[in-house]
Amino acid sequence: FRALARSSRIILAVQAGLLLALGALMLHAVATQREARAHVWHEVEAILALPTMLEAVIDAETGERGFLLNGDGKYLEPLAQARGRYAAARERARRMIELSPYPEEIRDLSPLDRLVAARIDIIDRNILLTVDGRRDEAISPARSEQGRAAMNAVRAEIARLIAVMQANRAIAGGVSPLDPFGHSSDAV
């Protein structure tokens, strides 16, 4: 009878140890899931900030175009607002990217900053030319082509950054690059 009691205690101790190990594994899994969700949230926020940055530059172009065509200073207001929106979205993207666990290649927004600065510089020079009475020079085909090329470079860099972030998420978590929220393609 003692041998049976001793065997029962050993079995109960092993079962208790297994339950504790299972509990520890579950706690670790929950913590890992929380961390993964936080990383996904940061990444999605950064991905969403980049198109906002692009929209701000497009709005700046729209203000420029309105001013060049009409010479009316009211078109410069959207340009100033666009600069503020770009700066706010850029700061949000920077904060979220810094919190991301992914490679350094997405942490550096300076290539995008240089491209946007080049496009804004063209806008500013065109406005100054118009103010100086040299509107024809500001709207010349050569300057228009410069602006178009600069804007295409901005678009390409933003698309590259988004693609890198989505690919990193897909590699890290098996998430579809097309779905930043991690939903299964089978989900309805």
ABEGO torsion letter per residue (X at the ends): XAAAAAAAAAAAAAAAAAAAAAAAAAAAAAAAAAAAAAAAAAAAAAAAAAAAAAAAAAAAAAAAAAAAAAGBAAAAAAAAAAAAAAAAAAAAAAAAAAABABBAAAABAAAAAAAAAAAAAAAAAAAAAAAAGAAAAAABAAAAAAAAAAAAAAAAAAAAAAAAAAAAAAAAAGBBAABAAGBBAABX
